[in-house]
């Protein structure tokens, strides 16, 4: 296990590949803010479903 993986586990960050990052950048490049927000919310929900215990806590704005 590398130092990056140790840091990710310590910070409860689900691992992400370079391909996933590139796909997300491609998806949001040139999109409006509303579209970007929708894309990011969908990605977060999918990652939370796949890596629930490895994801940081999340509360949408305006919720307690």
C-alpha positions, -999 to +999 in steps of 0.1 A: +000+000+000+015+034-010+016+066+009-013+080-012-035+051-003-026+055+034-036+091+033-068+083+015-078+058+042-068+081+070-090+109+055-119+085+046-114+092+009-127+065-015-100+057-041-104+073-075-086+064-107-070+087-132-096+075-157-125+085-134-110+120-129-105+124-167-141+113-174-155+137-148-134+166-162-147+158-197-183+157-184-182+191-167-160+210-192-181+236-209-212+228-188-233+254-170-231+256-132-265+239-128-254+210-151-221+207-133-238+206-100-262+179-112-233+158-126-213+161-094-244+152-073-249+121-095-212+111-092-213+116-054-244+094-050-230+067-072-197+067-053-215+067-020-235+037-031-203+018-041-180+030-014-203+041+015-180+035+044-151+052+026-170+084+018-169+115+040-201+127+056-223+148+033-253+171+039-268+191+011-268+228+016-297+240+037-301+208+057-291+201+093 
